[in-house]
Amino acid sequence: ASRHDGPVVLFTGDLALLHDLGALVGAARVGLHLTIVCVDNDGGGIFSMLPIAGRPDAVPAADFETLFRTPHGLDLVGFDGIGGVRARAVGDEATLRGELARSTTGTTPGVDLLVVPVDRDADVAQRRAVTAAVRAAVT
């Protein structure tokens, strides 16, 4: 965003966002025009797609939850106002489209954090269903 004239959109997950909180606040403080769309599934839900996730003999469920899914339990919208970040929850596609249009076409620099809450288990089930459907379609 610092090398580009105009707005930039970043798509990231909640754990990556939490890892880079210092950069988030820094970007807001120096007046970058940045919109962040953050998928908030309370941790590393994508790790549930790893083969080891289905092997309780290899990793007990409690250990898998702690070591891979790593739930953080934080309300990311709570970052609103910290260091100039403007954070808000986005619950549906229409709202996301509207917020993206507003934040990317506006002339006010700063960081807009759009938090998209996702049910981690429902997401994993949907990914598995899509994978199975694609596999069935190609065989």
N, C-alpha and C positions, 0 to 999 in steps of 0.2 A: 504493500500500500504506500510505502514511502517513496517508491520509484515510479509511481503511476499517477498521472493527472486524472483525477476523478475518483469515483467510488470503486471499491473492490469488495467482493463477496468471498468469504472463507466458509467452507463447510467442514465441520469437525465434530468429534464426539466429546462427551462430557469429560472423560479421563484426560484426553489430550488438552482440553481447555484448562482443566484444573492444574495440569502439569505446567502450563505456560501462563499462569496468572500474572506474573510480573510483566510479561510482554503485553498482556491485555491492558493492564493499567497504564503501562508506558505508552502504548499506541493511543490511548484516549487522551493522555496528558499532552502529547505533542501535536494533537489535532489531526491525526490521520482520518481519512474518510473511509471507514471500514465497517462492513456489516458481517457479523458472524452468525451463521446458522448452526446451532449446536443441537445435535441429537442427544437427548438426555434419557438414557435408559438405566440410570443409577449404577453405572459401572461398565465393565467390559463384556457386554452381552454378546459381542461377536465371537468371543472365545468359546461360547457354548456350541459353536459350529465345528470346533476342533474334534478330531476323532477321540481324543482322550476324555471328552465330556461324557461320552457314553460308556466309559469304562470305570465303574465304581471299584473294580478290583485293583485298578492302577492308582486312582486318586479318590479317596472317600469324598462324598458330596460336600461335607463341611469344609474340607480342604480346598476343593475345587471352587467353592463359593468365595473363600477367603483369598486364595492365590490367583485365581483367574478372573472371576467375575467382579471381584473387588468393589462391592457396593460402597458408595461414599455417603449416601443419605443426606446430601446437601440440597438446598433450594437454590439453584443457580440464578433465579430471578432476584435473589437477595443481593446480587452484585450490583443492582441498579444504584447508580449514584456514586459508587466507589471509584474514585479517580476519574470521574467524568463518564463512566460507562452508562449507557442507557439500555437497561435489560427489561425484557418482557416475555411472557409466555405466549406461545402460538399453538393453539389447539386443533386447528384444521387447515386444510389446503387453501381455502379462500382467504383466511386471515394471513397465512404465510405469504401468499401472493401480494396482498395489499401492503403488508409491512415491508416486504422486499422492495416494492415499487416506491413506497414512501422514503425508505432509507437510502435507496440508491439514486433517486432523482432529486432529492433535496439538496440544498446548497450548504446545509449546516454540517461542518466537519465533526468528527468524533466517532466513537465506536458504538454501534447498535448491536446488542446481543439478543438474538431471537432464539429462545429456548423452546425446542420441540420435544415435549415429553412423549416417550415411547415405552409401552409395556414390554419389558425385555423378553419374557417368556412367550408372549403372543408373537413378537417379532421373530423369534427363533422358530416357532411353529410355522409361521408363514414362509420363512426362508426355506425350511425343509420341504414344505408342500410345493413351492415353486421349483426347487431342485428336482424333486421326484417327478413333477409334471414335465419338465424339460427332458429329463432322462427317459421318460416313457415316450415322449414325442420323437426323440432321435433314435430310439431302438426299434 
